[in-house]
Amino acid sequence: MPKSKRDKKISLTNTAKKGLQFKQQSVEEVRKCVDSYERIFVFSVENMRNGKLKDLRDDWKKDSRFFFGKNKVMQLGLGKSKEDEPHLNLHRLSKQLIGQCGLLFTNRSKQEVVDFFETFTAPDYARSGFVSTEEIILPEGPLPDFAHSLEPHLRQLGMPTSLQKGVITLVKDYTVCKKGTVLTPDQARILKLMGRQMAEFRVTLKCMWDKDGGKIKKFKNETKNSQNGTEENFSLRMDAEEDMDENGEDNENDDDEMDAEGGDEED
């Protein structure tokens, strides 16, 4: 009697997970970057998009490298103590890797990096869980921008539509979203079909390590309302940066040094 195809055994030996070897390679990559670049910035990301991060990597690849991975792995690469850090004070920088963070290794000057990210934003479509930044109401009537074949899908998403003479038509006013409310998956899909990009991919610099002297500078950022309904730090203030002490904390007693410097400061 022939064997049933359901009884066929499938080997999973070629589908190994990212394990110890991958982590060790990542640590080695971080250490190579430490040796190759003059400065390291710790940054955080809002509305993370892999495509946008890839674009940044492509734009900066001549003199910089973005590294985005697990914080614990990046900390191992930088060193978690004086004894295992590859360069002076990197163990202090590793303490700043909290939350969704990444590392920017670069040979660009501090001013170049700060100036770029002060103004850098990349619009994108909001996803479910995003806090709406505006109220969008569609009035009763035809929706000529939508292809007629989308009508069943729009109804499935909750829109009160019908097909009239080959044109999708709202039979009554429809509120897509209200300002300050959390978007549902259906609302996010409707906004994307409408071509409304409500989210913004942003990179916020947290602190910088300079190979020259091993100094670490922590950036103070101006606060404005974030896209997620909370207050986040976006715009860097070059006149309000601070040094950090040996524990990685802000040092409020370094005003003389700051004035002397002209106020500068992959899942």
Beta strands, then each sheet from edge to edge (+ up, - down):
strand 1: 39-46
strand 2: 64-67
strand 3: 101-106
strand 4: 122-124
strand 5: 136-138
strand 6: 141-142
strand 7: 161-164
strand 8: 167-170
strand 9: 174-177
strand 10: 199-210
strand 11: 215-218
strand 12: 221-225
strand 13: 231-236
strand 14: 242-244
strand 15: 250-251
sheet 1: 2+ 3- 1+ 10- 4+
sheet 2: 2+ 3- 1+ 10- 11+ 14- 15+
sheet 3: 5+ 9-
sheet 4: 6+ 8- 7+
sheet 5: 12+ 13-
end
